[in-house]
Amino acid sequence: MTKWVTAKIEKIKYWKKNLLNLVLQASIKKFVAGQFAKLLIKNSQNNTKIQRAYSFVNPPSSKKIEFYITLIKHGKMSQQFKKINENTKILITQKSFGFFTLKEVPSYKNLWMFSTGTAIGPYFSILQEKQDIKRFSQLILIHSVRYFSDLKYLDVIKKLKKHYKKKLIVLITISREKKNGFLYGRIPHLILNDTIEKYTNIHMNNKNSHVMLCGNPNMVKDMFNILQKKKKMTKNLRQKPGNITRENYW
């Protein structure tokens, strides 16, 4: 049975109309970087309860609990988020879930981390925790947003680059507008035409690389198929370790 605890809202920040940063305080059990928790809000109008899963942005060692959330136009939970304030009662699962963690990833020379939109959150949690990272020689974080205005957490990216130095390569692509200093296009297309490998100067293959995919289900599906066909990579399973670990973000 799921055990819920009350969370206190510390901060609510709207990056823009559809992007929300939510910081909570709650007595939850320690999670593993890359995992998610479920949040529950009661709809006061019809007395129904709505719950959704969200990945942690913060590392497990942090006292704060942070989520990076996309608000969907007609989403039931999104409608509740638009109404919340510091007095809103939010419940969070005491225990966290998920296998999108480095514990599930076999050792390879290069660790590629692909994300779209708010799905960069789990990677922030993993990279800020700084655990189980040494076994990878190179970390490559590829982050895709639709518009430049969707690009948030640049301060966190800057701090991570400063900490990891040359070990971490960060490449940002914008898919619906061209902007100086950023790649243009969808991640799958940029893999198919070898643009990402050219910019990073790293060759991705099934002998030297493990790929983590997180975000838009279409991106995850397309990338999985491309990596299977183009790179001869295989799905990572506990019984049979492979090159691809994936998680859809809705």
Number of C-alpha atoms within 10 A of each C-alpha: 3 8 10 17 16 18 21 18 19 15 13 15 11 13 16 12 11 14 18 20 17 18 19 19 16 18 16 18 11 12 18 23 30 27 21 23 19 18 19 21 19 17 14 9 6 7 8 9 11 14 15 14 17 22 27 26 28 25 25 20 13 11 12 14 20 22 20 26 21 16 19 13 10 8 10 14 19 18 14 17 17 13 8 14 12 12 9 15 14 20 19 26 22 18 17 20 15 14 16 23 17 17 13 13 22 19 20 17 14 22 25 18 21 24 26 25 22 27 27 23 26 27 25 22 24 24 22 21 18 15 14 13 15 10 13 16 14 20 19 18 22 19 22 28 23 17 15 16 10 16 17 15 13 9 9 12 16 11 12 18 15 11 14 14 10 11 14 18 16 15 16 19 26 23 17 13 14 14 12 6 8 15 20 20 17 17 26 20 16 16 17 14 10 13 14 22 14 12 10 12 9 13 12 19 16 17 13 13 23 26 27 24 26 26 22 17 16 11 20 24 15 14 23 22 16 17 22 16 11 13 14 13 21 19 16 19 14 9 6 8 15 18 26 23 25 21 18 14 18 10
